[in-house]
Amino acid sequence: MIDISGKKIGNGEPCFITFEAGPTHSGVESAKRLIDHASAAGASAIKFQITNPDRLVANRQQQFSYNVLVNRETGEESTISEPLYDLLMRRYLTHNQWREVKAHADKRGLAFFATAGFQEDIEFLVSMGCASIKVASADVTHLPLLRFVAGTGMVIQLDTGNSTLGEIEKAVDTILGEGNDKIIIHQCPSGYPARIESINLRIITTLKQMFPTLAVAFSDHTPGWEMDVAAVALGAHLLEKTITEDRTTRSVEHIMSLEPDDMSRFIQTIRSVEIALGNTRRLMSQEERDKACMVRRSIFIREEVTAGTRLSESPLEFRRPGNGIPVEQYDFLSNAYLRNDLAAGHQLRLADLVWEHGK
């Protein structure tokens, strides 16, 4: 069981909901507004991405393609290709700016998560009091980075897009080898948005079986929230969903993100699903028991019958309500005898029966 900001993540706990704003903010003020929306909707955490494009991207002309929403009414999309460096620079903030954003998240009562891929950025997040550090899918095999993150003692979220089960297992073993078992493993389909065929939600079940003591999450890269509902039904302990101020923004990931009006409905839907999933045991409320009694049947006398008649030879009907002798007891009682004369329409009671003729 993992504890983040007083909220537990794991079996038997409500699904922890993180809103991802890393790819969809456009600066400090934009990040703050997204924090405000996430807090108002009832999210538990806000997540960003700490990166330095100058260090990360060697080839500044390396192209990156993604889809954008052109028309809300028709759902028309178009594909944009631009240098990855330019895309990452739009979301770049200095450490001082990140402190300002983190302070705003604290003020709004949200845990602050961030993805980081360099040692200096991880050290910065630790010093800033970040609640959890996420390792990107691309770094699942970056074992030196995993060992360094594990050594911080922080809660580690491990993205697993495009990773084999063997690679995931090795990454987890590397983290555990550093004495850190505070791990959340994300099923994270690739693509912006992800193709339905690539989502493979059943991997959530596989991950839960492979790592029964760890938390398993789902990072959603699809529009809407059907996939999130399915993930919760499969036992995901945490959901990560990207948010935006405007889905038609011509930049990566906005097309599949939740807008402000959707955010609270998303959370309400997840909470409703959790309630509806109920319990693995069939626990009946008093109201349910009362309703069952009203619609089930019990034994009634169909026509007037005399004392001493064997029950199996009596004119009977099985009618509602079921608050008399239940139908399922008929076979057991069929050899009993009627104690008294009974009128038509009488609801049979155990007191009406004897086991010996003439008694």
PyMOL commands that set and color helices and strands:
alter all, ss='L'
color gray80, all
select helices_A, chain A and resi 28-41+53-56+84-89+95-107+119-128+137-139+143-151+165-177+196-199+203-210+226-233+254-256+260-277+286-295+311-313+327-333+350-352
alter helices_A, ss='H'
color red, helices_A
select strands_A, chain A and resi 2-4+7-9+16-20+45-50+63-69+77-83+111-116+132-135+155-159+183-187+215-220+238-242+298-301+316-319+337-338+353-354
alter strands_A, ss='S'
color yellow, strands_A
deselect
rebuild
show_as cartoon
